[in-house]
Amino acid sequence: MEVDPAPGEGLTLLQHGGGIVLTTLRRSLAGYAAGRAERAATPGRAARWHRIACAVAPAFVPSFGALAELLRQRNDRWGARDLAQAAAERFPNESDAWMLLGEAWLGVYRHQEALTAFEQALALAERPDAALSAGDVLRRSGRYAEAAERFSRAYAAGGGPDALRQNAAALYQAGDDAAADQALSLWAQQVPGGAKLIGAMRTEMKLQAREQPTTRRTDAQG
């Protein structure tokens, strides 16, 4: 026995189907535009095609990063920042968009804003690049203990030996030599010839830490 659809149900199904078709069409157009950008004869033409891809894409696409890089090459760093800001506002749940915004903020030397973007990316996804980027900004700001924590998260998320190396350096700068020694020992186990390199690496890191005594003491106390 056939049952007629409830009033409005048919229209809802039609709208839903239309939305799927539109999304598929936008995705196809974005892919076409990105392909044309890759084959473009000049950076200017590539930028125009990437802009089209960004405009029509229903989700965050690599064209955002490619266009931001083209803008930086033209020394339009604030243009790259504006693009990344728009992407983060349009796709707030995409960690890639927040990573792009963090990198764009670094491009205009706004480290605190960059840190906020990297932390948002890290809140959305436990990704090593977000943790490494956040840690690097924190370390440059003299917040060594916090930086070490981010580098530890980067390692846990798959950041590899380099995350351990940076974790050890930040721990030495924070004044936690025991934890730094442990991190560096683990690093030595994961790199070729690590047992021979660890002594020189430890000496270099401790020397760098001693070059910033005031910040180090403050961080260790706080």
N, C-alpha and C positions, 0 to 999 in steps of 0.2 A: 504494500500500500504506500503510495507516494504521499509525502507531506509537503505542502507548500511552505516555502520559507517564510519566516516571521517578517512582519513589516520592517523594512530597513536592512534586513539581514543580507539580501542580495546586493544592495548598494555597498554594504560594508565589505563583503567578499570581493566585489569589483574594485573597490578602492585599494584593498590590500594587494590584490593581484597587480593593479596598476602601479602601486608603489614598488613592488618587486621588479617589474619591467623597467621602471624608471631608474632604479638603482643599478640594474644590470647594464642599462644603456650608458649611464654616467661612468660606470667602471670601465666599459669598453672605450668610451671616448677618452678617458684619462690615459688608458694604456696606449691608445693610438697617438695621442699628443706626446706622451713620454718617448715613444719610439721615434717620432719625428724630431724631437729634441736631440736624441742621441745621434741622429744622422744629419743634424743641421750643419751647414757649412761655416757658420760664424757663431761666436758666443751670443751675440745679440739675438739671432734667430732661435738659438737653443733656449734662451731665456724666455722668449715669447711663447714658445711651445710649452715650456715647463709651467708658465703662468696659466695657460689654458688647462693643463692637467690638474694643477692645484685648484683651479676654480670649479671644475666639474666633478672632481673625485668625491665619492661618497664617504671616503675614509682617508686617513693619513696615508700619503703615498711618498715614495722616494723623491719625487719631483720637488717636494718642499726643500729637502736637503740639497738637492742639485742646484735649485734656483738660489738658495741662500749662499752657496759657494760661489756661484757666478757673480752675485752681487758683491761679495767680499773681494773677488778678483778685480772688480771695478771700483774698489775702495768705497763702496756704498754700504758701510757697516751698519748704519742705522736703518737702511732699507732692509737689510737682512734681519735685523732685530724686529722691525715691524712685521715682516713676513712670518717670522717665528712666533711672535706674539699672537698674530691672527690665527695661526695654526693651533696654538695651545688653547685659545678661547673657543675655537670651532670644534676641536677634538680633545676636550679636557680629560678624558679617560685613556688617552693614548700616551704611554710613557715616551714613545719616540718624539712626540711633539714637544714634550717638556725638556727632553735632552737637547733638541734643536734650539729651544729658547735659551737654555742655560749656556750653550756654546755661543749663541748670538750675543748674550749679555756680556760674556767674557770678551767678545770682539770689540765691545765699546767700553771695556775696562770698568764694568759695574759688577764687582765680585759678589756683593751681598745679594743682588738680584739673581745672579747666576746660581748662587748656592740655593736660594729658594726654589728655583726651577729644578735643579738636580735632586733636591730633597723630595719634591713632588713626584718626579719620575721614580725615585726609589720607593716612595709610598705606594705607587701603583704597581710596581714590579720589582722584585728583589733581584736587580740586575747588576752585574759587576761594574759595568762602565759608569753607571749612575753613582755607585758607591765610591769608585775611584775618583770621579770628577768632584764629588762633594768633599772627599777627603783632601784632595789637592787644594781646593779653595780654603778649607779650614786650616790647613797647615800654613799656607801663605799668609793667613790672617793671624798666625801665632796661636791658634787654638789646637795645640798638639794632641792633647788627650782625646778630644772629639775626632780629630783627624785619624788617630790610630784606630778608634772604634769603627769608623767608616771603612778603613782599609781592611780591617778584620772581616767586616761584612762582605766586602768585595771578594776576599779569599773564599769565604764560605759559599758565596754564590757562583764560584767557578773562576775567579779572577787569576788563579795560577800563582806561580812563584813571585811575579812582580808585585802582586798585592801584599805578599808576605814581606818582601823587601821594604816596601813603603811603610808597612805597618811597623816594622822594626825601627826604621829611621824616625818615625813620629814618636814612638815610645821612648827612644833615647832622648829626643828633644823635650818630651814631657817629663823626663826624670825617672821613668820606670825602667831602669836598666835590666832588672831581672826578667821582666816580661819581654823586653826587647831582645835579650839574649836567647830566650826560648823561640821567639819568632824567627830570629836569624838562623838558629840551628835547624829549624824545620825548613827554612828556605834552602840551606846548604844541602839538605837531603834530596831536593827536587831539581837541582840544576847540575849540569855536567861539571865535574871538578869542583863542586861546592865545598868539599872538605878543605881544599887548598886555598880557596878564595875567602873563606869566612873570616880568617884573621885580619886580612887587609880591609875587608868590608866593615868589620866591627870597628877597627881603628878609625877609618874614614868617617863613619857615622857618629862616633863619639866626638871626634874633632869638630864636625859640623854642629853638633849639639852644644858644645862648649862655646862656640862663636856667638851664641844668642843666650847668654846667661840670664838676663833680666826676664825675658819672655818665658824662659824655661821655668824659672822659679815660680812665677806667677801662675803658669798653667798647672804646675805640679800641686800648688796649694789649692787651686780652684777646682 
